[in-house]
Amino acid sequence: MSQATTDEKYMRRCLQLAECGRENAKPNPMVGAVIVAENRIIGEGYHVRYGEAHAEVNAFASICPKDAALLPSATLYVSLEPCAHQGKTPPCTRLIIEKGVGRVVVGCIDPFAKVQGRGIRMLQEAGIEVTLGVLEAECLALNRRFIVCQHHCRPYIILKWAQTTNGFLDDNNHAMQLSTPFTRMLVHQLRADVDAILIGRHTDEREHPALTVRDWSGKNPRRIVLTHKLNIHQLMNDLYTEGVQSLLVEGGATTHQSFLNAGLWDEIRVETAPVVVTNGTKAASLPKNIQIANTKEYDGNLITSYIKTDGLQAK
C-alpha cells in the first residue's frame, strides 16, 4: 500500500470520528484525530464538546502506556489544522511537539483567524514533518458551515421551500400540504441541525408555523420573523455576533427572493410534490450560479439540494 493510500485510509477514519461531534462541538468545528504506529492505530479521538478537550488531546489520552514509547515514530492524522492559540483549552500544537510525534498529516487549513497556517508552521519549525491536504475536499465539506461563517462573518444560510410540479407554493393563495409525513420528518431533522430558522411576516401571519423539531430529536432552533423594519445584511451581522453559525430560511417566496437577490445563500433545498395547480404564489427563481448537489425521491416527492458554482463552496 502506497503512503498516499495509507494517509487517505487513516484520514477517512478521522472524518468518521469527527462526525461524532456534530451535535455538541458547535460553534467549534468537528475534528477527528488518529495516531498510527507500526501500521496500527494506537490512539484516536474527536472534539466531543465545545469548551472541552480537542481531538488531538483525546487521541493522545487514549494511548495505552505501553504504546507511548512508539510516539517518536508515529504519525498523527487530524482532519483540521491543529490550533496554535490559547482559547478555552491550550494550543494543540504545543502538546504535539511535547509528545514528540515524528509526522503529522493534516486534512485542511483552519480558516479561524488565530490559526490559518500558524499551527502547521509551528510544527515544521519544531522539526516535525507535515503533510497537508489529504482528502482536503472532504475535510472542508465536513465543516463548510463553520468555514463559511468564519470567511463571510455571517451564518451559513440554507433556503428551503416545497413547491408543486409547476412551481407554485400554494393553491390560488391558499396554503396546502405538499410534504409527506416522511419528508416533513426530514424537514424537522434539518431544523434540528441549524441554530436559527427564519420566515417572513406574511408567512407568519398566514400560516402561524411552529417551526419546531417535534417529528425529530433535538433542540428547537431560534425562531426569527423578518419584517420590513429589519435589514437582512444587518440581521446577518447581528446573528454572527451572537454566535449563530447556521440559518434556515423557510419562506415565503418574497423572503427567499430577498436573500437570493442579496447573494445571501449557501445551499438551497427544494421539495417538489407531484401536484399541479392553476395559480398561486410562485416560488423564488433559482439563481444562475447554481449546481445540483444531490437529488432524492421520497414517497413520490423529489428533494433537490443546490450549491453555488462560484465563490465559497466547501471552503
C-alpha positions in Angstrom: 0.0 0.0 0.0 1.4 3.4 -1.0 2.0 6.2 1.5 -0.7 8.3 -0.2 -3.3 5.4 0.1 -2.3 4.8 3.7 -2.7 8.5 4.5 -6.2 8.6 2.9 -7.2 5.4 4.8 -6.5 7.0 8.2 -7.8 10.4 7.2 -11.2 8.7 6.5 -11.1 7.4 10.0 -10.5 11.0 11.2 -13.6 12.1 9.3 -15.7 9.3 10.8 -14.6 10.3 14.3 -15.2 14.0 13.6 -18.8 13.3 12.7 -19.4 12.1 16.3 -19.1 15.8 17.5 -21.8 17.1 15.2 -24.3 17.8 17.9 -22.1 19.2 20.7 -18.9 20.6 19.2 -20.7 23.7 17.8 -19.7 26.5 17.5 -16.3 24.9 17.1 -15.6 22.7 14.0 -15.9 18.9 14.0 -12.4 17.4 14.2 -11.1 13.8 14.4 -7.6 12.6 15.1 -5.9 9.2 14.8 -2.3 8.2 15.9 -0.7 5.4 14.0 2.5 3.5 14.7 3.7 0.2 13.4 0.8 0.0 10.9 -1.9 0.1 13.6 -3.9 2.7 15.4 -2.6 3.3 18.9 -4.8 6.3 19.8 -7.8 8.2 18.4 -10.3 10.8 19.5 -12.6 13.6 18.4 -13.7 17.0 19.7 -16.6 15.9 21.8 -18.0 19.2 23.2 -17.3 22.9 22.9 -15.0 24.2 25.6 -13.6 20.7 26.3 -10.5 18.9 25.0 -9.8 18.9 21.3 -9.5 15.8 19.1 -5.7 15.7 19.4 -5.8 15.8 23.2 -8.3 13.0 23.3 -6.3 10.9 20.9 -3.1 11.2 23.0 -5.1 10.4 26.1 -6.4 7.2 24.6 -2.9 5.7 24.1 -2.0 2.7 26.3 1.1 3.3 28.5 2.9 0.5 26.7 2.5 2.3 23.3 3.7 5.7 24.5 7.3 4.8 23.5 6.2 4.5 19.9 5.3 8.2 19.5 8.6 9.3 18.0 8.0 7.0 15.1 4.2 7.6 15.0 2.1 9.6 12.6 -0.7 11.9 13.8 -3.6 12.3 11.4 -6.0 15.2 12.0 -8.8 16.4 9.8 -8.3 20.1 10.6 -5.1 22.0 11.3 -4.1 21.8 15.0 -4.8 25.1 16.9 -1.9 27.3 17.7 -3.5 29.7 20.2 -4.7 29.7 23.8 -8.5 29.6 23.8 -10.7 27.7 26.2 -8.1 25.0 26.0 -4.3 25.2 25.5 -2.9 25.0 21.9 -2.8 21.5 20.5 0.5 22.3 18.6 2.3 22.6 21.8 1.1 19.2 23.0 2.0 17.6 19.7 5.5 19.0 19.9 5.8 17.9 23.6 4.7 14.3 22.7 7.5 14.1 20.1 5.4 12.8 17.2 7.6 12.4 14.1 5.0 13.2 11.4 1.6 15.0 11.2 -0.9 14.6 8.4 -3.5 17.4 8.1 -6.7 17.4 6.1 -7.1 21.1 5.6 -6.1 24.5 6.9 -8.2 26.0 9.7 -9.7 29.3 8.5 -10.1 30.7 12.0 -8.1 34.0 12.1 -6.0 32.9 15.1 -4.8 29.8 13.3 -4.7 29.9 9.4 -1.5 28.1 8.9 0.2 29.1 12.2 -0.3 25.6 13.6 1.5 24.0 10.6 4.3 26.5 10.8 4.9 25.8 14.5 5.1 22.1 13.9 7.5 22.5 11.0 9.7 24.9 13.0 9.9 22.2 15.7 11.3 19.8 13.1 8.1 17.7 12.6 7.3 16.5 9.1 3.9 17.9 8.0 1.8 16.6 5.1 -1.1 18.9 4.1 -4.2 18.4 2.0 -5.1 14.7 2.4 -8.8 14.3 1.5 -8.9 18.1 1.6 -12.3 18.4 -0.2 -14.0 16.0 2.2 -12.4 17.7 5.2 -13.6 21.1 4.0 -17.1 19.8 3.2 -17.4 18.4 6.7 -17.1 21.8 8.3 -18.4 24.0 5.5 -20.8 25.8 7.8 -18.0 26.7 10.2 -15.8 27.7 7.3 -18.4 29.9 5.6 -19.2 31.5 8.9 -15.5 32.3 9.5 -14.9 33.5 5.9 -18.0 35.7 5.5 -18.7 36.7 9.1 -22.3 35.6 8.8 -24.3 32.4 9.3 -24.3 29.6 6.8 -27.6 30.1 5.0 -29.9 27.4 3.7 -33.0 28.4 1.7 -35.8 25.8 1.8 -39.2 25.5 0.2 -41.8 23.0 -1.0 -43.5 23.6 -4.4 -45.8 22.0 -6.9 -44.6 20.5 -10.1 -45.4 23.7 -11.9 -43.6 25.9 -9.4 -46.3 27.2 -7.0 -46.1 27.3 -3.2 -49.8 27.2 -2.7 -53.2 26.7 -4.4 -54.6 30.1 -5.5 -53.0 31.7 -2.4 -54.5 29.1 -0.1 -51.9 27.1 2.0 -51.6 23.5 1.0 -49.7 20.5 2.4 -47.0 19.5 -0.1 -44.7 17.5 2.1 -45.4 13.9 3.0 -45.2 12.6 6.6 -41.7 11.3 5.8 -40.4 14.4 4.1 -41.9 16.5 6.9 -39.8 14.5 9.3 -36.7 15.3 7.1 -37.5 19.0 7.4 -37.6 18.7 11.2 -34.3 16.8 11.1 -32.9 19.8 9.1 -34.3 22.2 11.7 -32.6 20.3 14.5 -29.3 20.7 12.7 -29.4 24.6 12.5 -29.1 27.3 15.1 -31.9 29.6 13.8 -34.9 29.5 11.5 -36.4 32.5 9.7 -39.7 33.2 8.0 -41.3 36.4 6.6 -44.0 38.3 8.3 -46.6 37.3 5.7 -45.9 33.6 6.2 -46.0 34.0 10.0 -49.4 35.8 9.9 -51.0 33.5 7.3 -49.7 30.0 8.5 -48.6 30.6 12.1 -45.9 27.9 11.7 -44.5 26.4 14.9 -41.0 25.8 13.3 -40.2 23.2 15.9 -38.5 19.8 15.6 -41.5 17.8 17.0 -41.0 15.0 14.5 -37.3 14.6 15.3 -35.0 14.6 18.3 -33.1 17.7 19.0 -33.3 21.3 20.1 -35.8 23.8 18.6 -33.9 26.4 16.6 -34.2 30.1 17.4 -37.3 31.5 15.7 -36.9 34.7 13.7 -39.6 36.6 11.8 -38.3 39.0 9.1 -40.3 42.3 9.0 -39.8 45.3 6.7 -38.1 47.1 9.6 -35.2 44.5 9.6 -32.3 45.0 7.1 -31.2 41.4 6.2 -27.5 42.4 5.9 -27.6 43.9 9.4 -29.5 41.0 10.7 -26.8 38.6 9.4 -24.1 40.7 11.1 -26.1 40.6 14.3 -26.6 36.8 14.2 -22.9 36.3 13.5 -22.0 38.4 16.5 -24.5 36.4 18.6 -22.8 33.2 17.6 -25.4 31.9 15.2 -23.5 29.7 12.8 -26.3 28.4 10.6 -29.7 29.8 9.5 -32.6 28.0 7.7 -34.8 30.3 5.7 -38.2 28.6 5.2 -40.2 31.3 3.4 -42.1 32.7 1.9 -41.3 33.5 -1.7 -40.6 37.2 -1.1 -38.3 36.4 1.7 -36.5 33.8 -0.3 -36.1 36.2 -3.2 -34.7 38.9 -1.0 -32.0 36.6 0.2 -31.2 35.4 -3.3 -31.1 39.0 -4.6 -28.7 39.9 -1.9 -26.5 36.9 -2.6 -27.1 35.6 1.0 -27.3 31.9 0.5 -25.1 28.9 0.5 -27.4 26.0 0.0 -31.0 25.7 -1.5 -33.3 22.7 -0.7 -36.4 22.4 -2.9 -39.0 19.7 -2.4 -41.3 19.2 -5.4 -44.6 17.4 -5.0 -46.4 15.6 -7.9 -49.1 18.2 -7.8 -50.3 20.8 -10.4 -52.3 23.9 -9.6 -53.8 26.5 -11.9 -52.4 29.5 -10.0 -50.9 30.7 -6.7 -47.8 32.1 -5.2 -44.8 31.4 -7.5 -41.7 30.0 -5.9 -38.5 32.1 -5.9 -36.4 32.0 -9.1 -33.3 29.9 -8.8 -30.1 31.8 -9.4 -27.7 31.1 -12.3 -24.7 30.4 -10.2 -26.0 27.0 -9.0 -25.4 23.3 -9.4 -27.2 20.3 -8.1 -25.5 18.7 -5.1 -27.9 15.8 -4.8 -31.5 14.7 -5.7 -33.5 12.0 -3.9 -37.1 10.8 -4.2 -39.3 10.1 -1.1 -42.9 9.0 -1.4 -43.2 10.5 -4.8 -41.7 13.9 -3.7 -38.4 15.0 -5.2 -35.9 16.7 -2.9 -33.1 18.6 -4.7 -30.3 20.3 -3.0 -28.3 23.0 -4.8 -25.0 24.7 -4.0 -23.1 27.6 -5.6 -20.9 27.1 -8.6 -18.8 30.1 -7.7 -17.4 31.7 -4.6 -17.0 29.7 -1.4 -18.5 26.2 -1.6 -16.7 23.8 0.7 -14.3 26.5 1.7 
